[in-house]
Amino acid sequence: MGEPKFRFRLNGEIIQAIRIEYGASDGNSVGKFWIAVRDEDIGWFAIDDNENLWDKDLPKFVLEYRNETAWSLIPVIERQSSKDKGWTKVTTQELLDVLESAGIIKHK
C-alpha cells in the first residue's frame, strides 16, 4: 500500500508544501528535526510552537494534519457528518512523531 498521504493546514489554510529539515554538519544530522512551510507570498519559513514569544498575547501557529489515506477509507456518510473533517491539531513535535511513525521521516 505504501506510505500514507498527508495534508497539512497552518492557521486554517491548506499548506501546499512542507519540508522536514534538520541541522547538518559534514553530511551528518545534528540536533532535532524541524518543519518549514511554503507561503505563496513570503516563501519558505520555519514554524515552531511559538513557545518563546516575547509577548504571551501574540497569536500562535495552529498546525493541523489529516491522513488522507485513512480519511478516504471512512464511509462517505461519516466523513460528511464529521465535525473536524478528519483534521487533527498537533504541535510541531507531535507532527514530526506522526510522520516518523508513518515512515515518512527516517533517521540517517
C-alpha positions as CSV (number, residue, x, y, z in Angstrom):
1,M,0.0,0.0,0.0
2,G,3.0,2.3,0.6
3,E,3.3,5.4,2.8
4,P,0.2,7.2,3.7
5,K,-0.5,10.6,2.1
6,F,-1.0,13.6,4.4
7,R,-2.4,17.1,4.0
8,F,-1.5,20.0,6.3
9,R,-3.1,23.2,7.5
10,L,-1.5,26.2,9.2
11,N,-3.9,28.7,10.9
12,G,-6.7,27.1,8.9
13,E,-5.1,27.4,5.5
14,I,-4.0,24.4,3.4
15,I,-0.2,24.3,3.1
16,Q,0.9,23.4,-0.4
17,A,4.3,22.2,0.6
18,I,6.2,21.4,3.8
19,R,9.8,20.3,4.3
20,I,11.2,18.4,7.2
21,E,14.7,19.6,7.8
22,Y,17.4,19.0,10.4
23,G,20.7,20.6,11.3
24,A,23.6,19.0,9.4
25,S,27.3,19.1,9.8
26,D,29.5,17.3,7.2
27,G,26.5,15.4,5.9
28,N,25.6,14.0,9.4
29,S,22.4,15.1,11.1
30,V,22.8,17.0,14.3
31,G,20.2,18.5,16.6
32,K,16.5,18.0,16.0
33,F,14.2,17.9,13.0
34,W,12.1,21.0,12.3
35,I,9.3,21.9,10.0
36,A,9.4,24.5,7.2
37,V,6.3,25.6,5.2
38,R,6.0,27.5,2.0
39,D,3.7,30.5,1.7
40,E,3.0,31.8,-1.8
41,D,3.7,35.4,-0.7
42,I,6.7,35.1,1.6
43,G,8.3,31.8,0.6
44,W,9.7,29.2,3.0
45,F,9.8,29.7,6.8
46,A,10.3,27.5,9.8
47,I,7.5,27.0,12.2
48,D,7.5,26.0,15.9
49,D,5.0,26.1,18.7
50,N,5.7,29.7,19.5
51,E,6.7,28.8,23.0
52,N,9.4,31.5,23.2
53,L,7.4,34.5,22.0
54,W,8.3,37.8,23.8
55,D,4.6,38.6,24.3
56,K,2.3,35.8,25.5
57,D,-0.6,37.5,23.8
58,L,0.8,37.2,20.3
59,P,-1.0,34.8,18.1
60,K,0.4,31.2,17.9
61,F,0.6,28.9,14.9
62,V,-2.2,26.4,14.7
63,L,-0.9,23.3,12.9
64,E,-3.2,20.5,11.8
65,Y,-2.8,17.4,9.6
66,R,-5.1,14.9,8.0
67,N,-4.1,11.4,6.9
68,E,-5.7,11.4,3.5
69,T,-5.2,7.7,3.1
70,A,-7.0,6.8,6.3
71,W,-9.7,9.5,5.7
72,S,-10.5,8.1,2.3
73,L,-11.3,4.7,3.9
74,I,-14.0,6.2,6.1
75,P,-17.5,5.8,4.7
76,V,-18.7,9.0,2.9
77,I,-21.7,9.5,5.3
78,E,-19.3,9.5,8.3
79,R,-17.0,12.0,6.6
80,Q,-19.9,14.3,5.8
81,S,-21.1,14.3,9.4
82,S,-17.6,14.7,10.9
83,K,-17.2,17.9,12.8
84,D,-13.4,18.1,12.4
85,K,-13.4,16.6,8.9
86,G,-10.5,14.4,9.8
87,W,-8.2,17.2,10.9
88,T,-6.1,16.8,14.0
89,K,-4.5,19.7,15.8
90,V,-0.9,19.0,16.8
91,T,2.3,20.6,18.0
92,T,5.3,20.6,15.6
93,Q,6.9,17.8,17.7
94,E,3.7,15.7,17.5
95,L,3.5,16.1,13.8
96,L,7.2,15.0,13.5
97,D,6.3,12.0,15.6
98,V,3.3,11.1,13.4
99,L,5.4,11.4,10.2
100,E,8.2,9.3,11.7
101,S,5.7,6.6,12.8
102,A,4.3,6.6,9.3
103,G,7.8,6.0,7.8
104,I,8.0,9.4,6.1
105,I,10.8,10.6,8.2
106,K,13.7,8.3,8.5
107,H,16.7,8.9,10.8
108,K,20.1,8.5,9.0
